[in-house]
Amino acid sequence: MMSLKALATSLQSRGMAATCYSCGDGRDGQGASFVANLGTNHMVRFLVSDFGISWVESRNGHELVKLEGAEAIQELQRVAQVLHSGPAPEPASGSVDPSADIAAPNSLPT
């Protein structure tokens, strides 16, 4: 949960809308959700619950990518790595270039 909060804070410091929250008291299960707006009508959501882990990327309300389990975790790690190693993007009028590396699934070399 702490790394999701750190990722949301990092995105916010770069001028992107991002949020992270948790629910549950831990006794009967707990969940966490991370949502970020990567540009005009372009968003990602990372959800952790008792039912599994998922990563969903959408644009204009249409789902582009949905990953589950280990693949979802890898995509979250990729985004965090891009943020950690890359220069901060320059948002124009509160939006981000939707073609930036952070928004492109699996764009980093392996």
N, C-alpha and C positions, 0 to 999 in steps of 0.2 A: 504494500500500500504506500509506503514511504517513497518508493521510486516513481510511482504514478503521480504522486503529489509533486515531486521534484521535476518531473517531465512537464506537468501542467505549468508550474512556475517558470520553467525555462522558456516554454512557448509564449507565455504571457510577457516575459521580459523582451521578447522579440516582436511584440506587437500583435500576436495572434490571440484569438479568443480560445481559451482552453479551461477546462474544469475537471475536477476529480472529486469523487465523494464515495463514502462507504456506507453500508447499511447493515443492520443486524447487531446483536449484542455479543456475537461470538459463541453463544451457547447452543443455539439452534441453527448454526450456519451463519455465514457472513458473505457479503458481496461487495464488489468495488466496481466503479464505472469511471472511465476516462473518456472525455469527448473533446475534440479540438476542431476548430474551423480553420482549414488550411487555405482558404481563399473564397472567392465568390462562389457560393453554393457547393463548396467542396469540403466534406467533413470526414473525420474518422471517429470510430468508437471502439474502445477496448473494454470488454466486460468480463468480469470474473465472478462466478457464482457457484453454488453447489452443483449446478447442472453442467458446468464446463467453463471453458475460456473461449472467447471469440474476438475477432478483429473484423470490423466492417468499415469499408471505405465507400463513400457514395458521392455522387455529383448530381446536382439538380434533382435530388430526391430519388435517384436511381442507384441501386447497389452496383458498384463496380467490382469489388473484391470482398469475399468473405472467407476468412481463414479461421480454423478452429484448432484447439490444443496447442501442440508444440509449434506449429506454423504461425499461430497468432502471437505466441511469445517471441518467436524469432523476428517477426515484423515489428513488434514493439521495441525490441532491442536494436533493430536496424535504425529506426527513427531516432532513438536515443543516441546511437553512435553518430548519425549524421549531425545531430545538434551539437554533440560534444566536439567533433572534429572539424566541422565546417564553419565558415564565416556566417555571421548573423545576416539573414535576408533583410532587405530594405522594403518594408511594406509600403505600398502606395495607397493613400487614403484609407488606411485601416484594413487593407486586403493584402493577400500574398499571391505572388505569381503561382498559379496552379500547376505550372510545369516544373517547379522547383524540385530538386532531388528528394526532399522530405516527403513529397506527395506521390512519388513514383515507386510503387511496390517493387522490391528486389532490384533496385537500381545500383546498389553497391556491388563492386566486384567481389567475388568469393575467393 
